[in-house]
Amino acid sequence: MAIAISVGIVFFMTYQQPKNSTASVPIDSMGMMHLHTHLTLVFDGKETPVPASIGIDPILWQDHSLDSYGMKGMTALHTHDTSGTIHVESYKIRDYTFGQLLDIWGLNLNGYKITMTVNDQPVSDYRNYVFKDGDKITLSVNTK
C-alpha cells in the first residue's frame, strides 16, 4: 500500500504532457505549464548574477500584463533566486518570450549591443525568443 501511494505521489509530482497537445510542454501536478530555462547574464564581458525575485518583488515587477496567468503573488515568468533559473509557471499554455521577461523585470536594453545564444546557437531576435524547457541562454550586454 505504501509503495502504491509513493508511486502515485511521484507520478503526480512529475511533469505530464497536456492532453490534445502536439507541443512538448511540461505540465505540473496543479495543471500548470511549468518549465525552466537557465540564463547566464554577461555585462561588458563579466558574468553578472540574475536578480532573485524578478516578477515577485515589486521593484523587479514592472509589467503586469501576464499577471492573470501566474500564481497569486507572482507573474508567469519569474526567478526565485540568483541561480539564473527562469521559471515559466502558467495556467495558460502559450508561448512566453524573453522580451516579456525583460518587460516584467523593467530592464531596458535599448542603445546597448546585445548578443544572445541559446544552447550555444546565436539568436538574432532576442526579444522574441520563446522559452523552452531546459534551454541554456547566454545574454551578453555591451555598454561600451
N, C-alpha and C positions, 0 to 999 in steps of 0.2 A: 504493500500500500504506500509506504513512504517513498519507494522508488518511483511509483506511478505519479505521485504528487510532484516529486522533484523533476521528472521528465516533463510534466505539464508546465511547471514554472519555467523551466529552461526554454521550452517551445514558445511560450507566450512572451518571454523577455527577448527573444531573438527577433531579428527583422524578417518580415514576411513580404512577399510580393503582393501588391494590390490586385484584387480580382478584376478581371476585364481590362487589364492594362498590358500594353506591349512594352512599356518602358521598364527599365530596371531601377525602380525607386524603392529604397528601403522603407518599410512601414513598421513602426514600433507597436508595442502591446496596447497603447492607447489609441491606435488607429491613425497616428500622425506620421506624415512624411518625416523621416529622420535620417539625415546624412551628415557626414563630416568631411571637411577638406582641411588641408594644412597650409597656412600662409607663412612664408618667410618674407619679412619686410626689410628692405635694404635702402637706407638713405645715404646718398653720397658715398657708396661703397662700404658702409658699415651696417652690419646686421643690427636691427632695432627690434625690441620686443613689441609684439602686437598687444595693445592695451587689453586688460581684463574688463569685462562688463560692457563691451560695445553692445548697444541695443538693450541694455538693462539699466545702467547708471544714466540718470537724466542728462548728465554732461556729455555722455557719449551716445545719446539717443536723440538725434536732431530731426529725423524724418519719421513721421508716424504713419505713413501710407500703408504699411504692411501689418500694422498692429492687430487687426482683426484675424489674421491668420496664425498668430502665435499664441502661446500660453499667457495667462494673466501675469503681468509684471515684466514681460519681455517681448521683443518682436521676434518674428520668424527667423531672422538672421541675427546671430549674436555670438559673443565669446563669453566664456566663464572665467578664464584665467589668461595668463600671458604665454601659454604654450604655443600659440599660433593656430589652435584648432578653431575653425569656423563651424558653428553649429547651424544647421538648417532644420528647424523643427516647426512643421506647419500642419494645420488642419486641412489645408487645401493643397492638393497635389498639382504643382505648377512649376515652371522654370523660375529660378531666382538667380539674379545676376550679381557680378562683382560691383557694378555701378550702384545697385541698390544698397549693398553693404556700405559703400563709401558714403552714400547719401545719409543713411542711418547714422553712421559714425560722425558725419559732418566734416569729413576730410576732403578738402577741395584741392585737387591736383592740377588745376588749370595753371598754365605757364611753366610747368616742370617737364623735363624729359622723362617719360615713363616707358619702361620696358617690362613685359610680363612673359613668364614662361609657365606652362602647365605641364607637369611631368616631363620637364626639360625640353619642351617644344614651344617655340615662340608663338605668342598670341598677339595679333596686330590690333585688335579692338578690345582692350582690357575691360572697358566698362560693360560690354555685352557678353563677356564670358559667363556661361551658365554653370553653376556649381554642380559637380558630380561627386558622388561618394568616393572617398579615397584619393582624390586628386591632390597633387603637391604643387602649390602655386608659389612662385617667387615674383614679387613685385619690387622692381628697382626704381627709385625716385632720385633723379639727379637735379639738385637745386642750383648747380653752378653752370 
